[in-house]
Amino acid sequence: MEFKSLLYISSIFSIILFTACNPKKEKKSNTPSEITVAVAANMQFAMKEIANVFEKESGVKCNTVISSSGKLTAQIKEGAPYDILVAANMKYPEEIYKSGLAYSEPKIYAYGKLVLWTMNKQIKPSLELLINPAIKHIALANPDTAPYGYTAIETIKTKKLYNKVKDKLVFGESISQTNQFISLGSAEIGFTAMSVVLSPIMKGKGNWVEIDKKHYTPIKQGVVMIKHHQTNPSTLKFYNFLFSDKAQKILKKYGYDVKE
């Protein structure tokens, strides 16, 4: 009797799961469709606002997974059920495309900006300050998986400071963990995205300075739609919305440069 009950429950679950994943059934249902967006950590605050506006206008629930671009790309290659990758550079979206896992070539949706940030009100951030003995820890994201971490290393090397500060560097798995190191004071100073220091929960906290763009390669942030056996029509809706005036206005609010 117990086995029959379990079998019945399993059958019902299978029917529900099939219905949720079948586009034809979805059209007949009043339940809004859903998409899952893999989001680079620097975009988490801007994406929250963009996703909220998109949901209100489209009725499509927008789930987000936040991590470094490199980790998200590895997960997609392993079959993670993400519909879109919103990355922090073009390298990873292009990797997805070249692997045959994208519907089309990646496209730049914004240009990021690097900043140097500290929670110590007595510190005036500058690249020259990094060699000061008072600065014992410099936080940045893992340059192997996080584009902003790579850009931070590029900046340090461009200024010929790397050998002088390499023993001070503290690496976070992503910008999110790097922000924790800085905000909690575990590192006296660190590199992060401008979108972070302009976010509602971080705005006005500590001191920060924008890094001159001449010190690093432009941060071209790309987006790509992930290919699945069954096409989710809402994926294209969100992709197009990211380039809409409303979404681009939000991106500018968080310090990103966008194409006019």
Summary of the structure (lengths in Angstrom):
residues: 260
radius of gyration: 21.0
end to end distance: 66.1
largest distance: 74.5
contacts: 865
relative contact order: 0.19
helix: 46%
strand: 21%
